[in-house]
Amino acid sequence: MSGHSPSTLAAARGEPSYVWRDGQERRLRMIGHWAELHGARVLEAGCGLGMYSSQIRRRYSLHVEAFDVELERVKEARRDTPHALVAAAEALPYRSNLFDTIISNEVIEHVQDDRLAVREMVRVLKPGGRIVLFCPNRWYPVEQHGHYWKGRYHFGNTPLINYLPDRWRNKLAPHVRTYTARQVRRLFEGLPVRIVHQSRIFGGYDNIIQRYPRAGRLLRDTLYVLERTPFRFFGLSHLLVVEKVDA
């Protein structure tokens, strides 16, 4: 593990997945539904400890690469994904038109320049290839990345911060972005892609289920049903799938 405390890295980069549970399994199924994994050349953009890379290598393809900006996290990821390296999302060390599938799971909100990071993902994607991107929904009632108050960072969930006007919200959470549906689409404006799918999803709530199994499962199953209703407006994350077209 990194020598940084969890809250320090959470403020700068967010917290990666440390264990593989139902929430991650569900997202992997979504990725496999919308993009090619079997025998594909796959890139995990902002891999953290490499949980998704590891699972894809074990199940679908050996042609998996990954990067993260944190060296200590990349070292962990390399245990299962040898082709993991340190890189910034805004300057990818890959040739153009290389990958069949690119996964960006709750990463774009942390990069310095989200528009440039998206442009780089599109550049290294093959024509016909797809990006599957998850990122925070502005209208989820809880900000999960902590907040700043009087110059100090407080780790953990904070209700309703994202409902405040930008000038107040960005003082409390300057370290992480959230997106409306329109803002997610705008990241790809002017790029040679078409939008294949856009929706909002709720989380896996595995920590709640671990502590309160029956109540937690009821909460999760109810929220999954709400994804098929207008209440998905309040989902945890956006799911956006784009496909590269010939320029």
Secondary structure as the mmCIF struct_conf table of DSSP 4:
data_model
#
loop_
_struct_conf.conf_type_id
_struct_conf.id
_struct_conf.beg_label_comp_id
_struct_conf.beg_label_asym_id
_struct_conf.beg_label_seq_id
_struct_conf.end_label_comp_id
_struct_conf.end_label_asym_id
_struct_conf.end_label_seq_id
BEND BEND1 GLY A 3 HIS A 4
HELX_RH_AL_P HELX_RH_AL_P1 PRO A 6 ARG A 13
HELX_LH_PP_P HELX_LH_PP_P1 GLU A 15 SER A 17
BEND BEND2 VAL A 19 VAL A 19
HELX_RH_AL_P HELX_RH_AL_P2 ASP A 22 TRP A 34
BEND BEND3 ALA A 35 ALA A 35
TURN_TY1_P TURN_TY1_P1 HIS A 38 GLY A 39
STRN STRN1 VAL A 42 ALA A 45
BEND BEND4 GLY A 46 GLY A 46
TURN_TY1_P TURN_TY1_P2 GLY A 48 GLY A 50
HELX_RH_AL_P HELX_RH_AL_P3 MET A 51 ARG A 59
TURN_TY1_P TURN_TY1_P3 TYR A 60 TYR A 60
BEND BEND5 LEU A 62 LEU A 62
STRN STRN2 VAL A 64 ASP A 68
BEND BEND6 VAL A 69 VAL A 69
HELX_RH_AL_P HELX_RH_AL_P4 LEU A 71 ALA A 77
TURN_TY1_P TURN_TY1_P4 ARG A 78 ASP A 80
TURN_TY1_P TURN_TY1_P5 PRO A 82 HIS A 83
STRN STRN3 ALA A 84 VAL A 86
TURN_TY1_P TURN_TY1_P6 ALA A 89 GLU A 90
BEND BEND7 ALA A 91 ALA A 91
BEND BEND8 TYR A 94 TYR A 94
BEND BEND9 SER A 96 ASN A 97
STRN STRN4 PHE A 99 ASN A 105
BEND BEND10 GLU A 106 GLU A 106
TURN_TY1_P TURN_TY1_P7 ILE A 108 HIS A 110
BEND BEND11 VAL A 111 GLN A 112
HELX_RH_AL_P HELX_RH_AL_P5 ASP A 114 VAL A 124
STRN STRN5 LEU A 125 PRO A 136
STRN STRN6 ASN A 137 ASN A 137
TURN_TY1_P TURN_TY1_P8 ARG A 138 TRP A 139
BEND BEND12 TYR A 140 PRO A 141
STRN STRN7 VAL A 142 GLU A 143
TURN_TY1_P TURN_TY1_P9 GLN A 144 HIS A 145
STRN STRN8 HIS A 147 TRP A 149
TURN_TY1_P TURN_TY1_P10 LYS A 150 GLY A 151
STRN STRN9 ARG A 152 HIS A 154
BEND BEND13 GLY A 156 GLY A 156
STRN STRN10 THR A 158 PRO A 159
TURN_TY1_P TURN_TY1_P11 LEU A 160 LEU A 160
HELX_RH_3T_P HELX_RH_3T_P1 ILE A 161 TYR A 163
BEND BEND14 LEU A 164 LEU A 164
HELX_RH_AL_P HELX_RH_AL_P6 ASP A 166 LEU A 172
TURN_TY1_P TURN_TY1_P12 PRO A 174 HIS A 175
STRN STRN11 TYR A 179 TYR A 179
HELX_RH_AL_P HELX_RH_AL_P7 ALA A 181 ARG A 186
TURN_TY1_P TURN_TY1_P13 LEU A 187 GLY A 190
BEND BEND15 LEU A 191 PRO A 192
STRN STRN12 VAL A 193 ILE A 201
HELX_RH_AL_P HELX_RH_AL_P8 ASP A 206 ARG A 211
BEND BEND16 TYR A 212 TYR A 212
HELX_RH_AL_P HELX_RH_AL_P9 PRO A 213 LEU A 226
TURN_TY1_P TURN_TY1_P14 GLU A 227 ARG A 228
BEND BEND17 THR A 229 THR A 229
HELX_RH_3T_P HELX_RH_3T_P2 PRO A 230 PHE A 234
BEND BEND18 LEU A 236 LEU A 236
STRN STRN13 SER A 237 LYS A 244
#
